[in-house]
């Protein structure tokens, strides 16, 4: 029983150290990891539908 409790404590300590290392050095927030300058969303004049679409002629 003593060995099992020691194993639980060691596993918890290792998980805490791993989480701290990952949070501080390797992981980024999603808005930082996937931030690119290539997405142009603001140009509404060139949409996928086109000028010949029936609802665009109203």
mmCIF file of the C-alpha atoms, coordinates in Angstrom:
data_MODEL
# 
_entry.id   MODEL 
# 
loop_
_atom_site.group_PDB 
_atom_site.id 
_atom_site.type_symbol 
_atom_site.label_atom_id 
_atom_site.label_alt_id 
_atom_site.label_comp_id 
_atom_site.label_asym_id 
_atom_site.label_entity_id 
_atom_site.label_seq_id 
_atom_site.pdbx_PDB_ins_code 
_atom_site.Cartn_x 
_atom_site.Cartn_y 
_atom_site.Cartn_z 
_atom_site.occupancy 
_atom_site.B_iso_or_equiv 
_atom_site.pdbx_formal_charge 
_atom_site.auth_seq_id 
_atom_site.auth_comp_id 
_atom_site.auth_asym_id 
_atom_site.auth_atom_id 
_atom_site.pdbx_PDB_model_num 
ATOM 1  C CA . UNK A 1 1  ? 0.000   0.000  0.000   1.00 0.00 ? 1  UNK A CA 1 
ATOM 2  C CA . UNK A 1 2  ? 2.871   2.318  0.763   1.00 0.00 ? 2  UNK A CA 1 
ATOM 3  C CA . UNK A 1 3  ? 4.365   1.776  -2.686  1.00 0.00 ? 3  UNK A CA 1 
ATOM 4  C CA . UNK A 1 4  ? 1.041   2.531  -4.356  1.00 0.00 ? 4  UNK A CA 1 
ATOM 5  C CA . UNK A 1 5  ? 0.665   5.817  -2.463  1.00 0.00 ? 5  UNK A CA 1 
ATOM 6  C CA . UNK A 1 6  ? 4.229   6.765  -3.342  1.00 0.00 ? 6  UNK A CA 1 
ATOM 7  C CA . UNK A 1 7  ? 3.470   6.038  -7.004  1.00 0.00 ? 7  UNK A CA 1 
ATOM 8  C CA . UNK A 1 8  ? 0.388   8.289  -6.845  1.00 0.00 ? 8  UNK A CA 1 
ATOM 9  C CA . UNK A 1 9  ? 2.407   11.126 -5.320  1.00 0.00 ? 9  UNK A CA 1 
ATOM 10 C CA . UNK A 1 10 ? 5.178   10.751 -7.902  1.00 0.00 ? 10 UNK A CA 1 
ATOM 11 C CA . UNK A 1 11 ? 2.639   10.708 -10.744 1.00 0.00 ? 11 UNK A CA 1 
ATOM 12 C CA . UNK A 1 12 ? 0.948   13.850 -9.424  1.00 0.00 ? 12 UNK A CA 1 
ATOM 13 C CA . UNK A 1 13 ? 4.259   15.673 -9.050  1.00 0.00 ? 13 UNK A CA 1 
ATOM 14 C CA . UNK A 1 14 ? 5.350   14.674 -12.559 1.00 0.00 ? 14 UNK A CA 1 
ATOM 15 C CA . UNK A 1 15 ? 2.010   15.811 -14.000 1.00 0.00 ? 15 UNK A CA 1 
ATOM 16 C CA . UNK A 1 16 ? 2.332   19.157 -12.242 1.00 0.00 ? 16 UNK A CA 1 
ATOM 17 C CA . UNK A 1 17 ? 5.863   19.679 -13.529 1.00 0.00 ? 17 UNK A CA 1 
ATOM 18 C CA . UNK A 1 18 ? 4.836   18.693 -17.049 1.00 0.00 ? 18 UNK A CA 1 
ATOM 19 C CA . UNK A 1 19 ? 1.878   21.068 -17.045 1.00 0.00 ? 19 UNK A CA 1 
ATOM 20 C CA . UNK A 1 20 ? 4.031   23.916 -15.801 1.00 0.00 ? 20 UNK A CA 1 
ATOM 21 C CA . UNK A 1 21 ? 6.702   23.338 -18.431 1.00 0.00 ? 21 UNK A CA 1 
ATOM 22 C CA . UNK A 1 22 ? 4.161   23.075 -21.249 1.00 0.00 ? 22 UNK A CA 1 
ATOM 23 C CA . UNK A 1 23 ? 2.288   26.197 -20.183 1.00 0.00 ? 23 UNK A CA 1 
ATOM 24 C CA . UNK A 1 24 ? 5.388   28.294 -19.768 1.00 0.00 ? 24 UNK A CA 1 
ATOM 25 C CA . UNK A 1 25 ? 7.428   27.361 -22.845 1.00 0.00 ? 25 UNK A CA 1 
ATOM 26 C CA . UNK A 1 26 ? 5.724   25.332 -25.555 1.00 0.00 ? 26 UNK A CA 1 
ATOM 27 C CA . UNK A 1 27 ? 2.018   26.076 -25.714 1.00 0.00 ? 27 UNK A CA 1 
ATOM 28 C CA . UNK A 1 28 ? 0.415   29.194 -27.221 1.00 0.00 ? 28 UNK A CA 1 
ATOM 29 C CA . UNK A 1 29 ? -3.134  30.474 -27.274 1.00 0.00 ? 29 UNK A CA 1 
ATOM 30 C CA . UNK A 1 30 ? -5.074  29.663 -30.450 1.00 0.00 ? 30 UNK A CA 1 
ATOM 31 C CA . UNK A 1 31 ? -5.216  33.300 -31.551 1.00 0.00 ? 31 UNK A CA 1 
ATOM 32 C CA . UNK A 1 32 ? -1.415  33.478 -31.310 1.00 0.00 ? 32 UNK A CA 1 
ATOM 33 C CA . UNK A 1 33 ? -0.669  30.132 -32.946 1.00 0.00 ? 33 UNK A CA 1 
ATOM 34 C CA . UNK A 1 34 ? -2.937  30.622 -35.959 1.00 0.00 ? 34 UNK A CA 1 
ATOM 35 C CA . UNK A 1 35 ? -2.448  34.352 -36.546 1.00 0.00 ? 35 UNK A CA 1 
ATOM 36 C CA . UNK A 1 36 ? -1.664  35.000 -40.199 1.00 0.00 ? 36 UNK A CA 1 
ATOM 37 C CA . UNK A 1 37 ? -1.874  38.022 -42.440 1.00 0.00 ? 37 UNK A CA 1 
ATOM 38 C CA . UNK A 1 38 ? -3.171  36.090 -45.428 1.00 0.00 ? 38 UNK A CA 1 
ATOM 39 C CA . UNK A 1 39 ? -6.903  36.116 -44.666 1.00 0.00 ? 39 UNK A CA 1 
ATOM 40 C CA . UNK A 1 40 ? -8.780  38.925 -46.407 1.00 0.00 ? 40 UNK A CA 1 
ATOM 41 C CA . UNK A 1 41 ? -12.327 38.903 -45.190 1.00 0.00 ? 41 UNK A CA 1 
ATOM 42 C CA . UNK A 1 42 ? -13.315 42.558 -45.530 1.00 0.00 ? 42 UNK A CA 1 
ATOM 43 C CA . UNK A 1 43 ? -13.724 42.671 -49.330 1.00 0.00 ? 43 UNK A CA 1 
ATOM 44 C CA . UNK A 1 44 ? -17.448 42.087 -49.832 1.00 0.00 ? 44 UNK A CA 1 
ATOM 45 C CA . UNK A 1 45 ? -17.409 42.966 -53.546 1.00 0.00 ? 45 UNK A CA 1 
ATOM 46 C CA . UNK A 1 46 ? -15.762 39.707 -54.623 1.00 0.00 ? 46 UNK A CA 1 
ATOM 47 C CA . UNK A 1 47 ? -17.877 37.037 -52.978 1.00 0.00 ? 47 UNK A CA 1 
ATOM 48 C CA . UNK A 1 48 ? -18.366 33.440 -54.067 1.00 0.00 ? 48 UNK A CA 1 
ATOM 49 C CA . UNK A 1 49 ? -21.863 33.972 -55.405 1.00 0.00 ? 49 UNK A CA 1 
ATOM 50 C CA . UNK A 1 50 ? -21.107 36.409 -58.193 1.00 0.00 ? 50 UNK A CA 1 
ATOM 51 C CA . UNK A 1 51 ? -23.173 39.041 -59.988 1.00 0.00 ? 51 UNK A CA 1 
ATOM 52 C CA . UNK A 1 52 ? -25.256 36.549 -61.992 1.00 0.00 ? 52 UNK A CA 1 
ATOM 53 C CA . UNK A 1 53 ? -26.809 34.922 -58.919 1.00 0.00 ? 53 UNK A CA 1 
ATOM 54 C CA . UNK A 1 54 ? -30.612 35.460 -58.915 1.00 0.00 ? 54 UNK A CA 1 
ATOM 55 C CA . UNK A 1 55 ? -30.808 36.894 -55.407 1.00 0.00 ? 55 UNK A CA 1 
ATOM 56 C CA . UNK A 1 56 ? -27.980 39.352 -56.153 1.00 0.00 ? 56 UNK A CA 1 
ATOM 57 C CA . UNK A 1 57 ? -30.014 41.084 -58.879 1.00 0.00 ? 57 UNK A CA 1 
ATOM 58 C CA . UNK A 1 58 ? -32.582 42.580 -56.481 1.00 0.00 ? 58 UNK A CA 1 
# 
